[in-house]
Amino acid sequence: MSMDDYFYNGELMKCYELAKQVTNEEDKVLAQKYIRLLEEYEYDRYPKPTAHIEVQHVERADESYPESDLVVEIRAIKDEEAFAKRIQQLEEVAKTGTSADKAQSFFTQGELFLFAHHYNESVHCFQQAVKQNPNKAVYWGITGQTMHRFGWMPFDALGYLEQAIQLDPTNPRWKWNKALVLIQLAKDLQMAPFMANAALTLEDALASCGEEQKSLKAAIQNTIDNMDSYVFS
């Protein structure tokens, strides 16, 4: 695939890496254009997954992941003192735990901030989770999903969603969110290739849904059914 192919398919890290390898004088102008653009979004500073094999959990029927179970437990605490103590413990783990424990702590804090509608703090915590454990797709994916839903630039969201898909290529949620960002780009920039790739990505996402993922499948189908209205509204 070419740099343009990767770019319009939302595979921006692949576009960036390919651009850095260009030696052909004819392609250098385009390559430098992509490098400058993507380095503005700090693609040169993204955490790199390691060789460690991480378990990538399947999304449950209620659209949750095991990584979110601790959030449910903490939010169920009604006593203010007990809640504050639990948050303090969570913050301590983020300082002194193993990398995996720190990552989970940051992810949990990010979700708590998300429930409290503190979106900047939420994304910051999710990004810290990715830094501590760049091998877990749900950390990347939820970061990208949150960015897209709450006003970050499309190129920010796509970088995280791309890596989530790379780590967990059968997960329909990350593909769906990628398609939503591509639709947004097609609308904002009036570039048809984004829309064409969004349609293909949505079909792939739909095909990737498990039998029990009915609500997620319905949401993806709704996006497919309303693509034109998203672009022309």
Number of C-alpha atoms within 10 A of each C-alpha: 9 10 21 17 16 16 18 21 23 27 22 25 20 19 23 24 16 17 22 14 10 16 10 9 9 9 12 15 13 14 24 15 12 22 19 13 14 19 12 12 14 12 20 13 8 16 15 12 16 10 7 10 10 14 11 17 15 17 19 14 14 11 12 12 14 12 14 15 11 16 18 12 9 17 11 10 13 9 8 9 10 12 15 13 11 14 17 12 12 20 17 13 18 23 13 10 15 12 16 16 18 23 26 27 28 28 30 26 25 27 25 21 18 16 13 10 12 13 19 16 16 25 25 16 25 28 25 23 29 26 20 20 24 25 25 24 28 32 27 27 30 24 29 30 23 20 23 22 13 12 11 15 13 18 23 19 25 29 25 29 33 26 28 28 21 14 22 21 16 18 24 27 27 29 27 28 27 33 30 26 26 27 27 19 23 21 18 10 10 13 14 14 18 23 25 16 20 29 20 13 23 23 18 16 25 20 12 17 20 17 8 12 17 15 13 22 21 13 14 23 17 11 19 18 10 10 16 13 9 14 15 7 6
